[in-house]
Amino acid sequence: MGKELNQALFSAADNLRSKMDASEYKNYLLGLIFYKYLSDKMLKKVVELSYEDEALYSTKEKQTELYTSLISNEDTAEDLKATLIDTLGYEIEPDYLFNMLAEKAKLNTFQIDDMKKAFVQLSANFEQFTGLFDDIDLNSNKLGTSPPQRNITITEVIKKLNDIDLLNHEGDVIGDAYEFLIGQFASEAGKKAGEFYTPHMVSDMMAQIVTIGQQDKKIFSVFDPTMGSGSLMLNVRNYLNDRTVIKYHGQELNTTTYNLAKMNLILHDVDAKDINLRNGDTLDRDWPTDEPYTFDAVVMNPPYSAKWSADQTFLDDSRFNRYGRLAPKTKADFAFLLHGYYHLKETGTMAIVLPHGVLFRGAAEGEIRRKLLEDGSIDAVIGVPANLFFGTSIPTTIIILKKNRTNRDVLFIDASHEFTKMKAQNVLTKENVTKIVDAYKGRENIDKFAYLASFEEIKENDYNLNIPRYVDTFEEEEPIDMIEVAKEITSIRQEKKELERNLFQTIKSLETSPENHEWLHSALEVFRHE
C-alpha cells in the first residue's frame, strides 16, 4: 500500500515539478490527498448508515450512486446530512466528491472552478476546515500562464491521485506522503520542505520513551510546541493501552504547516474536542496559559539554533526566570527546551531533539545546563546518527527530561552508529530503536553504548555533557604480528626476483633489428646489474 501511494505521488509530482519547487508542490499534493480522503471516507460512511450490503457497494461508482439517490430523496436527504455532520463533522455534495471531479477529469470536462467551489464549500460550512486549503492556490501562474493551462495541470494531478486507496493505507497517510515527497525530491526541496518533519522511527523512539510508566492513564495529554506536521504527537498514542484517551495540544508558527498538522489529526480520526492547536510563535508569548497548561508528555523537534529576540524582559517570564540567563539570540535551542519543560507535568516525561552544541557550549547555555543538572532535570542524553533528518546532515541528540527525580544521575547512550544507510539518508530500523529504548529502560552501563554518570562525575567535567566524555567507543586495533609481516616481505621479494628473471629471458630471446640492438643490449645490462 505504501508503494502504491508513493508511485501515485511520484507520478502526480511530474505534472508539478517543472513548474515549482518541492516546498510548493507538496502543498497541492497533500491538500488534494486530504480532500480525497474526506470524500472517500464520507462515501464509506453513507454505505454504513444505509445498512446496505457493503460488498454490493465496494466501488466508488456504486457508493456515489447510492449517495446521490439518498441525497435526492426528500424523505432521506435531511436525516442523512444531519447524521453525516454529527458523525464525521462534515458532508460533501455529490458534485464535489473527489471521484466525481476525477471522472470529469477523465472526460476532459473538469473545470478548475469546480475544485475551488469544493474547497470553499468545506471551509465555509465547517469550522474545522477553515483556512486548510488556503495554500492550494489554483489561480497561480505556476500551474500555467492561462486558465486552460492551469486546468490541464490540475486535471492530470487529480486523475493520478484518484485510484489511491487511502482508507486502507496502513500508517500515517499525510506523514508517509510528506516523508516520501521531501525524501524523493530532497535535492530541490532542501531544508525549506523538510524542516517540519521528524522521521518516523525517531518519532517512534521518542513516543515509546515518553509513555513509559504512563500507558494505563485514563486521560493522557501530549504537547508539542513546535508541532510541524503533528506526527510526533500522533505517534504517542501508539504506545497507550487506550488510544482514545489522548488529548492533543500543539503550536506551530508556519501557517502552512499548522494547517498540515490539522489535516493530519483529522485524517487520524481525532475528535475535534480532543484537538487544541494554535498558529503562533512559541517563544514570543507563552501558550497555553489556561488549564491544562502542563502535560503528561512533551515532544519537540524545534528548528535548530534558530534566532529569537532574547529580550531581557524574558528574565521575568516564568518559563525562564529560574535559570538566571537567557538562550543566546542566535541559538534559541535552550529557549525551546525550557518552554517545553515548563509545560511538563510533575509526573511526565519530555523528549526533545537538538544539535549536539547544547551539550557543551558555554556562556549562558552553560549556565542554563548547569542549573538543569543541579535540579536533576536531565534524565538521559541520547546521541543519534548524523544525516537522519531531511534538510540537515548534522548529528543530533535527544534529551530526556523529568521533574521530581530522586537523584541527579544522567544516562548517556551513544547510538550514533545505530542506522542503516539508504540512498540519501541514514535510517533508524525497528531493531535500532528497540536497542536504544531497552538501554534507556535498563539504565545500566553497556560497553561502548551506554553509561550511567553520577552528578559528581558530571560536575567534575564542568557540566559538559558531550557524549564521548562518558561513552568510550574507541576500538583498539589488532596488534601487528611483525614475524608474519617479515615473512610476507620476503615472499614478495622472491616473487619480484622470479618475475624479473622471466622478463630477462623473454627480452633475451627477442629477434631485433640492427637499429634496436643497441637499446636491447642496454636493457639487458640494466637487468643484469639489478
HELIX and SHEET records of a PDB file:
HELIX    1   1 GLY A    2  ARG A   17  1                                  16    
HELIX    2   2 ALA A   22  SER A   50  1                                  29    
HELIX    3   3 GLU A   54  TYR A   57  5                                   4    
HELIX    4   4 LYS A   60  SER A   72  1                                  13    
HELIX    5   5 GLU A   74  THR A   87  1                                  14    
HELIX    6   6 PRO A   94  TYR A   96  5                                   3    
HELIX    7   7 PHE A   98  LYS A  106  1                                   9    
HELIX    8   8 ILE A  112  ASN A  125  1                                  14    
HELIX    9   9 GLU A  127  PHE A  129  5                                   3    
HELIX   10  10 ASN A  141  LEU A  143  5                                   3    
HELIX   11  11 PRO A  147  ASN A  162  1                                  16    
HELIX   12  12 VAL A  173  GLN A  184  1                                  12    
HELIX   13  13 ALA A  186  GLY A  194  1                                   9    
HELIX   14  14 HIS A  200  THR A  211  1                                  12    
HELIX   15  15 SER A  231  VAL A  236  1                                   6    
HELIX   16  16 ARG A  237  TYR A  239  5                                   3    
HELIX   17  17 ARG A  243  VAL A  245  5                                   3    
HELIX   18  18 THR A  255  LEU A  267  1                                  13    
HELIX   19  19 ALA A  272  ASP A  274  5                                   3    
HELIX   20  20 GLN A  312  ASP A  316  5                                   5    
HELIX   21  21 ASN A  321  TYR A  323  5                                   3    
HELIX   22  22 ASP A  333  TYR A  342  1                                  10    
HELIX   23  23 HIS A  356  LEU A  359  5                                   4    
HELIX   24  24 ALA A  363  GLU A  374  1                                  12    
HELIX   25  25 LYS A  430  GLY A  442  1                                  13    
HELIX   26  26 PHE A  455  GLU A  460  1                                   6    
HELIX   27  27 ILE A  467  ARG A  469  5                                   3    
HELIX   28  28 MET A  482  LYS A  508  1                                  27    
HELIX   29  29 PRO A  514  HIS A  529  1                                  16    
SHEET    1   A 9 ILE A 275  ASN A 279  0                                        
SHEET    2   A 9 ILE A 246  GLU A 252  1                                        
SHEET    3   A 9 PHE A 220  ASP A 224  1                                        
SHEET    4   A 9 PHE A 295  MET A 300  1                                        
SHEET    5   A 9 LEU A 344  PRO A 355  1                                        
SHEET    6   A 9 THR A 396  LYS A 402 -1                                        
SHEET    7   A 9 ILE A 378  VAL A 384 -1                                        
SHEET    8   A 9 VAL A 410  ASP A 414  1                                        
SHEET    9   A 9 ALA A 450  ALA A 453 -1                                        
SHEET    1   B 2 THR A 420  LYS A 421  0                                        
SHEET    2   B 2 ASN A 426  VAL A 427 -1                                        
END                                                                             
